[in-house]
Amino acid sequence: MPLVDVNGARLWVEEEGSGPAVLFLHGGLGDLRLFEPQMRSLAGSFHCIGFDRRLWGRSETGGVEFSWIDDAIGVLDALGVEQAALVGLSFGGGLAIDAALAHPERVWAIAHVAGGVTGIPVDPYTPEQDAAFERAVETGDFETAMRIDFDVWAPLGADDAMRELWHATPEALGVPDGVKPLPRPDAHERLEEIGVPTLVVVPSHDPPEQREVGAAVARRVPGAQLVELDSDHYLTLRHADQINELLLEFLTAAAPE
């Protein structure tokens, strides 16, 4: 089984292809399968690495404190990878920026896909949605919790694959007692420090404040490219071919010799 020991957890890691390394950092609405089409497509040119973040999918953890950044870099360390491009979706986009700022020598490019930025709050849920979601998770009414998430993040509709991915989240799987993610340093005041090629992809059907985060990254990261797609937060699945082409073009141009 592809379980790798990283910082007191056993993280589910998958690899495909060879070439310059690319680490895929999934979002909160599912596990590494959110990037499955991209890993498969890019494997002809790159060493594609994906992992289920701690608390998601098939990864295992005890009740410990941990760092999202250390987990991401720890996967590279466990695989003997010195440097990688970071492709992050949603939460993973913010994590890609955090890791690049904390370990610039380990990163050769960033793709920030419908991503966040640590220190820029985004809460597109109404107070009523927040309260209903919390009640649903507490009572195990996962269908209601999932519907609320889809109302916000999948306004173009949800299919069975998206529903299956939602059940790989901590809300559905539960969180072991004592697990505590350490806070990540704010990145929003340091975006100008990013010195690697950066691609920003913003879906036009994301909540407005989420779209503005992507626009801010594109404005403030030196030389960043901005692409807007007619999609919602599930763009890596809905528009897999288009995302694949964007990433292939961007990463091929940015890859170290």
Residue pairs with C-beta under 8 A, 6 or more apart in sequence:
1 12
2 12
2 13
2 14
2 15
3 10
3 11
3 12
3 13
3 58
3 59
3 60
4 10
4 11
4 12
4 13
4 51
4 75
4 78
4 79
5 78
6 71
6 74
6 75
6 77
6 78
7 66
7 67
7 70
7 71
7 74
8 61
8 62
8 64
8 66
9 54
9 59
9 60
9 61
9 62
9 64
9 66
9 71
10 59
10 60
10 61
11 51
11 52
11 53
11 54
11 59
11 71
11 74
11 75
12 31
12 32
12 51
12 52
12 57
12 58
12 59
13 49
13 50
13 51
13 75
13 78
13 79
14 32
14 39
14 49
14 50
14 51
15 47
15 48
15 49
15 50
15 79
16 39
16 40
16 43
16 47
16 48
17 39
17 42
17 43
17 44
17 45
17 46
17 47
17 48
18 46
18 47
19 45
19 46
19 47
19 255
20 46
20 47
20 84
20 85
20 108
20 251
20 255
20 256
21 46
21 47
21 49
21 76
21 81
21 83
21 84
21 85
22 42
22 46
22 47
22 48
22 49
22 84
22 85
22 86
22 87
22 251
23 49
23 50
23 72
23 75
23 76
23 81
23 84
23 85
23 86
23 87
24 32
24 35
24 38
24 39
24 48
24 49
24 50
24 87
24 88
24 89
24 92
25 53
25 72
25 86
25 87
25 88
25 89
25 91
25 92
25 93
25 95
25 96
26 32
26 33
26 34
26 35
26 50
26 52
26 53
26 56
26 89
26 90
26 92
27 34
27 88
27 89
27 90
27 91
27 92
27 93
27 114
27 233
28 90
28 91
28 169
29 90
29 149
29 153
29 162
29 165
29 166
29 169
29 233
29 234
30 56
30 57
30 162
30 165
30 166
30 168
30 169
31 52
31 53
31 56
31 57
31 58
31 165
31 168
32 39
32 50
32 51
32 52
32 57
33 57
33 165
33 168
34 89
34 165
34 234
34 236
34 237
35 50
35 87
35 89
35 236
36 50
37 236
37 237
37 240
37 243
37 244
38 48
38 87
38 236
38 240
38 243
38 244
38 247
39 48
39 50
41 240
41 244
41 248
42 48
42 244
42 247
42 248
42 251
45 248
45 251
45 252
46 85
46 251
46 255
47 81
49 75
49 76
49 79
49 81
49 84
51 59
51 75
52 58
52 59
52 168
53 59
53 68
53 71
53 92
54 61
54 66
54 68
54 71
54 179
55 61
55 170
55 173
55 175
55 179
56 168
56 169
56 170
56 173
57 168
58 168
61 176
61 179
62 176
62 178
62 179
63 176
63 177
63 178
63 179
64 178
64 179
64 180
65 179
65 180
65 181
65 182
66 179
66 180
66 181
66 182
67 181
67 182
67 184
68 95
68 98
68 181
68 182
68 184
69 95
69 98
69 99
69 102
69 103
69 184
72 86
72 95
72 99
73 99
73 102
73 103
73 106
76 82
76 84
76 106
82 106
83 105
83 106
83 107
83 108
83 256
84 106
84 107
84 108
85 107
85 108
85 109
85 110
85 111
85 251
85 254
85 255
86 95
86 96
86 99
86 100
86 107
86 109
86 110
86 111
87 96
87 110
87 111
87 113
87 247
88 94
88 95
88 96
88 97
88 110
88 111
88 112
88 113
88 115
89 113
89 114
89 115
89 236
90 113
90 114
90 115
90 116
90 233
91 115
91 116
92 113
92 115
93 112
93 113
93 114
93 115
93 116
94 115
94 116
94 117
94 118
94 184
94 187
95 184
96 107
96 110
96 111
96 112
96 115
97 110
97 112
97 115
97 117
97 118
97 187
97 191
97 194
97 217
98 118
98 184
98 185
98 187
99 106
99 107
100 107
100 110
100 194
100 196
101 185
101 187
101 190
101 193
101 194
102 185
104 195
104 196
107 196
108 196
108 197
108 254
108 255
108 256
109 196
109 197
109 198
109 199
109 250
109 251
109 254
109 255
110 194
110 196
110 197
110 198
110 199
110 221
111 198
111 199
111 201
111 247
111 250
111 251
112 198
112 199
112 200
112 201
112 214
112 217
113 201
113 235
113 236
113 243
114 201
114 202
114 203
114 206
114 210
114 214
114 233
114 235
115 200
115 213
115 214
115 217
116 122
116 210
116 213
117 187
117 188
117 191
117 213
117 216
117 217
118 184
118 185
118 186
118 187
118 188
119 186
119 187
119 188
119 189
120 188
120 213
120 216
122 207
122 209
122 210
122 213
123 130
123 209
124 152
124 207
124 208
124 209
124 210
125 133
125 148
125 152
129 148
129 151
129 152
132 144
132 148
133 144
133 145
133 148
133 149
135 141
136 142
136 144
136 145
136 148
137 145
137 171
142 166
142 167
142 171
142 172
145 171
146 163
146 166
149 166
150 158
150 162
150 166
152 207
153 206
153 232
153 233
153 234
154 162
154 232
154 233
154 234
155 205
155 232
156 205
156 231
156 232
156 234
156 238
158 234
161 237
162 234
162 237
166 172
167 173
188 216
191 216
191 217
191 220
191 221
192 220
192 221
192 222
194 221
194 222
195 222
196 254
197 223
197 250
197 253
197 254
198 217
198 221
198 223
198 224
198 225
199 224
199 225
199 227
199 246
199 247
199 250
200 214
200 215
200 217
200 218
200 221
200 224
200 225
200 226
200 227
201 214
201 227
201 228
201 229
201 235
201 243
201 246
202 211
202 214
202 215
202 218
202 226
202 227
202 228
202 229
203 211
203 228
203 229
203 230
203 231
203 232
203 233
203 235
204 211
204 228
204 229
204 230
204 231
205 230
205 231
205 232
205 233
206 214
206 232
206 233
210 233
214 226
215 226
217 224
218 224
218 225
218 226
225 250
227 246
229 235
229 239
229 242
229 243
231 238
231 239
232 238
235 243
236 243
